Amino acid sequence: MMKWNHKNGLDSIPVLGLETMAVSYERNKYQNNVPKEYTPSDPLFPDQFHLKNTGQFVGQTGVDVNVSPVWDLGYFGEDITIAIVDDGLYHSHEDLSSNFLMEGSWDYCLDKNDPVGTSDDTHGTSCAGVAAATDGDGACGLGAAPKANLMGRRFLCDCVTYAELAEAFSDKSEGTIHVSSNSWGPMGCTEEDGCTYDEQSLIVKRVIVDAVLNGRDGKGIVFVFAAGNEADEGGDINQYTYAKMAEVIGVAAINNDGGHSQYSNIGSAIIVSGVSSGLNAKGNYTGIRTTDRASTTSCTDEFGGTSSACPLVAGVVALILEANPKLNYWQVQQILIETATRDDLPTENWIQNSEGYHYHRHFGFGLVDASAAVEEALEWDAEPNFQIDNPVSATIQIEKNYTIVGGVEIQISITHPCIGDIAINLESNSGASIDVVVTHKDKHSDLDDYPLVTKKFYGESSKGTWTIRVYDESQEDAGTFDSWKLSFYGISDNSEPSPTPTITPTPTPDPDPSDEASISNFVNNSLLLSFFLLAIIQFIIL
């Protein structure tokens, strides 16, 4: 797992969180390709247990990402591009040269378009090999998607800023990046002090959200991140700034017998696991066989960590997108979740949610199953039917009865590149509502705990259900509703002391468009307006 030491902490903010976008799909059965057995010819393939586990190295037969049936169907990641965001990528290697794209690649350390880096930059080269090393060249082994294209985005050095990292995530090649593989994380763990929470750059977060919403011609770049290798020091994926984002697929590692790799970070933000290095139950430690950069044909058998599990999953995503290139990011994530397998994994400590999905803090939803994922991808309709919450709304139930005399104040935080696109509506317990803010020409970005006041509810009671709605008129930009506080300026009807209520907010049902004429003006299929709701109710007694 590589570490990134940024130059400065400009624009860094704590992570708040995101609400899952609600999406409904219709399915259509695609005609499957006729299987034809494919046998890789590269010399190290028999040792690549993460691709096909036959029990080699005292492993458990079948503990792999089940990619061979996908190759038999003729899917190899062709016409799909994976960006390796890492250190240098030695693209002269015989296993990488034929599918490397110089256009779109960049070295942010040296400000040039060749990401080859220095002789010490072995990490990105190995990641590229795990994802998409070619077959049939007589060198090393092959990647999960051996015909996928590769771009290099070199940024792991001591002089890269947040702005440059944001650019490394962007699709400067205009629609040609499909998958972004990121096997790096914060420098936050020490043996003495354990792990700390990494800071987050607002500008980087915006770029990731924008790329998921608008990249790949509107279908979204699929970001895959390593969960981290600090489990021995108490590492948790939630301490990793970007790996835990809702827009990102966080990947943990398992060893060759299905056990949790002892180094792999745990946590509640892991989506799936990939097979990587590790010490198995029989005491055998085995590394991943892939490309190295000592020469144009050099290989390594010592790669591993979540650094290897991440590009392995990125390669599987490339296979999914070749099978159905019209899938958007959210569909890819759902396919990975629904097809992940718990077979051969430990049976203890799985948690089943109300929808029947099983989750584990070590493994996420399970081990990636490339064959099942591609089969599922072939069934998804090419044109999904989005149902996106716009406006975003939430309700709170106020139990105390106060007469409002001074007004109601909303203290709100919104992240958005053009705050003038935002409209805010507040509805009282009586069903009466007021547009607290309407769309206007303000081109500034963001509101940070900004107070908005309405006097409309003078004389009304605070008791009952209050609803806030946030609309976004933008057809291009994405935003997040981060937090809010609601303050009532009123007097108690029964002279009770100031309460300190505990409020649990719940989302409201989707508003009826016939009742809210303005809704139809705001809904668009490219928008994800998600939020984390922090409801703090303050009563001020006069």
N, C-alpha and C positions, 0 to 999 in steps of 0.2 A: 504494500500500500504506500503510494508516494505521498509526501507531505507538501503542502503549499504554504510558503511563507510570504505573505503579501507585503508590499512596500508600506502601505499605510492603511488606516481604517476609515477612510472617507466614506460617507454615505452608509455607514453600518447601522443596522437596526436590529432589535430582537425579533425573533420569529413569532408571529401571532397565530397563524393557522388558516386553514381554508375549508370551506364546506364543499362536499362532493357535488359535482354537477349532476343533475338528474337527466338521464338520457334514456330514451326508449328506441328500440331498434325493431325493424322488421327483417325477417330472414328470408333468404332465397337460396335454394340448394344449387350450388355450382356443380358442373360435371367434373368429377375428379379425373386426373391423369391416370393412365394405365400404368401400374407399377412395373418397373424394370430394375432388377437388382443392380446396385452400383457398388463397386468394390474399389476403394481408394488404393492408389499405388505408391504414395509417398512412404519412405522407409520407416518413419516413426509412428505411423498410424496404429500398428498393433499395440503400441505402448500408450496410446492416447485414451486412457480409461474414462476421461470425462466425456468423450464422444461415444465410445463403445466399450463398456465394461464387461469383460469376459472372465473376471476373477483374477486378472493379472495383478501382481504386486500384493497378493493376499487380500484383495478386495472382494466385494460382494457383487456377483454377476447381476447385471441389470441396473446397477446404480450409476446411471448416466443421464444425459439429457435427451436420449432416444431420438437422435437425429438421423440415423441410417434410413428409416422408412421415408423420411422426407426427401433424402437424396434419391431414393428409389423412385419417387414420384417425379423426379426431374427438377426439383427446386434446390438451387444452390446460392440464392441471394443475388442473382443476376439483375443488373440495372438498379440495384439499391446501393446507396452510399452511406458508409459509416464514418463519422468523424471521430478520430482518436484524439481526445483533448488530454494532453499528457506532456511528457518530455519529448525528446527527439524521436523521429520515425525514420529508421534506416531503410529507405525505399529502394536502395540498390540490391537488397537481399533478393535472391532468386524466388523466394516464396511470396514476395510482396510486390515486386517490380511491375508485374503485368497488370495488376489491378489498382495501382496507385495513381491518384489524380493530383498533379501539381496545381492545377487551377482550383482555387478554393482553399488550398493549404496555406499555412502561414506560421512564421516563427515570431512570436510576440516578445521574445527575449532579445532577438537581434534585429527585429523589424525588417524582415524579408520574407519572400514567399516560399522559401525552401525550408521545411521543418526538420531536416536531417539531424540537426543538433550536433553534439559532441560525442566522442567515443565513450563517454561515461553514461550517455543517455540510452540505456538498454531497456528501460521499463516500457516506454511507448512502443518500441519495436516488438516486444513480447506480447503486449496487449493486442497489437495489430494482427499478430500471427494467430492468437487464440480466436479472434473474431473472424478473420477472413484470409488466412494463408491459403495459397492456391494448391491444387493437387496436380500430380503428374509431372512435376518439374524435377523430381529426384532429390529434393531438399527437405529435410525435417519431416513435419507432418502437415496436416491441413487444418483450416479453421472451420468453425461451424457453418459459415456461409462462404465457401471457397471461391465463389465467383462475384462476390460483392465488391464494390469499389471502396477504396480507402482514401481518406483525407487525413492529413496531420495538422493538428493545432497545438504547436509547442508553446507552453506558457509556464512550465514548472521551472522557475529560476527565481533569484532573489530580487529582481527589479521590475516585476510585473505589477501593475496597478489594478484596482477593481474595474476601471473602465476598460482596460485591455482584456481582462477576464470576461467581461460582458461581451466584448466583441468576439472572443473565442467561442462563445455560445451562439452567436448570431449566425444567420445563414447568408453570409456575404456572397455566396455563390448563387444566390437568388433561386431558391427552390430545389437545389440538387442534394441537400443533406436530408437524409431520411432518419438516421439514428445518430445520437451523440453518446459516445462511450467515455465514462469518466471514472478512472481508477485512482482517485486521489482524495485527500481530505485535510482537515485542519491539523495544526501542530499543537494539539491541546492535551496530550496524555503523557504523563511521566510515571515512572514506577513509584516515586515517592508521593506524588500528589494526586495520582489518578487522572481522570479526564475532566476537562472543563467544557462549558458550553461555548461553541464557536459563535463568532459574531457574523452578521449577515449584511451584505451590501444591498441597499435598496435598488441601485441601478442594475445589479446582476439579477436580482429576483425579477425585476421588470422584464429584462431581456428573455429570461427563461419562460415566463408566462406568455410573453408575446410570441416566442418561437413555437410554443405548444399550441397557441390559438391560431396563429397566422402563417407559420412556416410550412414548408412542403405544400405550397399552393393552397393553403387554408386547411390542410388536414393535420398539420402539427408535427414538428420534429419529436421523435420519441427519445427522451433523455433517460439514460441508464446510469446509475451511480453505484459504486461500491459502498457497502455498509460500514467498512472499516475493520481494522485488524487489532483493536485494543481490548478485546474481551478480557484478557488476563489482568488488565488494569481497571476493569469495570466499565469498559467502553460501551456506549449505547448509541445507536444510529440517530437518536434524537439530539445528540451533541454535535451532529454533523449538519452544517448549515443547509446545504442544498440536497443532500441525499434523502432528507425527510420530507421534502416538499410534496404537496399533493400532485403536482405535475410531473413528478419524477418516479421512476421505478428503482427502488432501493433493493440491492441484491446482497444476500448473505452467502456463506460458503458452507458446504458439507464435504466430508472426506469420502474416500472410495468405498466405504462400507455403509454409507448412509448416516453416519453420526455427525454431530455438530463439530465443525472444525474449531479447535480450541481457541483460536485467535479471533474468530469471526464475531463482530459486534452483534449484540442482541438488540431487541427493542420493538416497539409497537408500530414503527413505520416501515418495516421490511415488507416488501411485496412478495418476492419469491427467492429461491436459493438456486445456486449453480454448483456443480461438482468442481472441487479444486483440491489443492494440496491439504495435507493434514495427517495427524497421527490417529490411526484407526484403532479399533478395540483390540486388535491383535498386537498392538505396539509397533506397527509398521508405518513409517513416514514416507510418503511418496509425493514427488513434485510433478508439475505439469510440463509435458514435452511440447516445445514450440520454438519460435524463431529467436535468435540472438543476433548481435551485431559485430562479433569479432571478425567475421568475414561475410562474403555474400552467400555462403552456404552454411554458416554456423548455426548450431541449435543449442538449446539448453534443456536440461531435465530438472531444473531447480526453480522454475517459475511457480507462482501460486498465490495464495491469499485471496481476499475478496477482489484484489486487483485482477485476478484471472477469471473469477466467477462473473465479474461485470461484463467484460467483452464477450464471454461465452453467451450470456443472455442477449447481449447486443446482436450477436450473430444469429441467434434464434429469431429475434425480432426482424432481422433482414429477411429470413426465410418466410416469416408470416406476411411481410409486406410484399414480397415477390408473389406469393400465392394470391393475395388480394391487396393490390396497391392503393385502393381507395379507402382503406380503413383509416380512421383518424386515431389520434393518440389514445383517447379514452377507450375506444374499442380494443386497441391492442392491449392496454392494461387489463381490461375486463377479460379478454381471452386468456391471458397469462394466468389470471386468478382462477378462472373457472376450469382450466385444464391442468393446473398444477397437481402433482401427485403426492400423496402421503405414503405410498407403498415404500417399504424398506426403510422408512424413517422411524425414529423412536415413537412409541405410541403414547407416552405420557405427556401431560400438560398441554394438550390441545384444547382450545376453547371454541365452542360452537356458538355462532351468533344466531339471532332470531330468524335469519334467512337460510340457515343450514350450512353456512360456510365455516370451515374449520381454520383456526389461526393459531400460530405458535410464535412466541417471541424470539425463538432461535431461527425459525425457518420461514416465517411469513405464512403464505398460503400453501407452501410446499415446494417441491423440486420441479423445476421447469420440465415440461414434457413437450418437446418440439413437434413430435408427430401428432399428438392430440391437439396442439395449438394450431398447426397448419390445417388440420381437418376442420377445426372449428372456424378458422378464418375463411375457408372456402364456402361456408354456409352463410356468412354475413352478407346482407344486402349491400350492394355497392353504394347506394345512396341512403345513408341513415336519416331517420326522422328525429331531429333534435327537439327536446322540450327543455328549454333553458330558463331558469328562474330570472325573470326580469319584469317587474321589479323584484329585487331581493326584499324579503319582508320578515319580520319577527314580531311576536307578541309577548307581552308581560302581563301578569295578573297582579293588580294592586289590591290588597285586602283592607288596608286602612282607609278611613273616610276623612278626607280633608277638603275644605272648600278652597279652590284656587282663586287667589286674589292678585298675586303679582305676576303670574304667567307660568309658563313651562319652558325650561331650558334643555336643549339637546346639546350635549358636548360630544362631538363626533370626530372620528379619524377615518379618512378615506385615502387610499392610494390610487391615483389616476393621473395620466399625463395631461389631461385637460379638464380641470374641475368644473368648467362651464358646461360640460356635457351632462352634469349630474343634477337630478331633481330629487327632492326629499319631501315626503308627505307624512304627516302624523295624524292618526285617527284616535279619537278619545273613546271612552267607555260608552258614550251615548251613540256612537256611530258617526258623529260629525267629524269631518277631517279638514285639514288645512294644508295647502302647499307651502311648506316652510321655506323651501328654495325651489325656484324654477330654473330651467336651462337658460343660460345667458352667455355673454361673449368673453367671460373670463378664461384666458388661455393659460393661466398658471396651473401648476400641478399640486395635487395633494392638499388635504386638510389634516392638521395634527391637533387633536383635542380642541377643535374650534367650536366656540359656543354659538348656537343659533337659538333665538328666543321667539316664542309665539305668545301673544296675549289673547288669542282667539277664544281660549277656553275659560275666560274669566267667569267666576261664579259656579262652574261645574265642579262635580265631585271627582276626587282622584280615584275613588274605588271602582274597580272593574278592569276590563281588558283594554290595553293600549297597544296600538299597532304602528310600527314605523315601516315605511317602504322607501327604498332607494332605487331610482330609475337611472339608466344610462342610455343617452340618446346616440352615443357614438356607434358608427358602423365599422370602425377600424380598431379603436383602442380598447384595451382591457383594463379593468380596475378591481380593487378589492375593498370591501366594506370591513374595516379592521376592528373598530370598537366604538362603543357609545355609552354615554351616561345620561340619565334622565333625572332632572331636578324639578320638583314642584315647589312653587312659592305660595304657601297657603296657610290656613288656620285650621286647627282641629275643631271638629264639630262637638267634641266631648271633652276638650281640654286634656287629652291624653298626652303623656310625655312623648318626646321625640322617639319614633320607632327606629329600629335597625333591622328591617326585614331582609330575609333571604329570598331572592327571586330566581326562579329557574325559567329562562326564556324558552319558548318553543316556536318553531317556524309556523307561519300561518299557511293555510291551504292556498293554492294558486288563486289569485283574484280572478273573478269572472270578467272576461273582456267586455261583456255587454254592460257591466256596471262601471268599468274603468276605461273610458273611451281613449285615454291617452296611452294605454298599454301597447296597443297595436303599433304605435309610432316608434316604439323603442325596441321591440323584439327583433333580433337578427341572429342568424345561425352561426356567426363567427364570434359571438360574445360569450365569455365566461365571466360573470360577475360573482365572485365568491367572497365569503366573509367568515370572520370569527366573531362571535357575539359575546361581548363582555357587558352585561347589564348590571349597573350599579345604581340603585335607586336612592336618591337623597331627598329627604323631607326637611324643609326649612320652616320652622315654626316662628311666626311673627308675634 
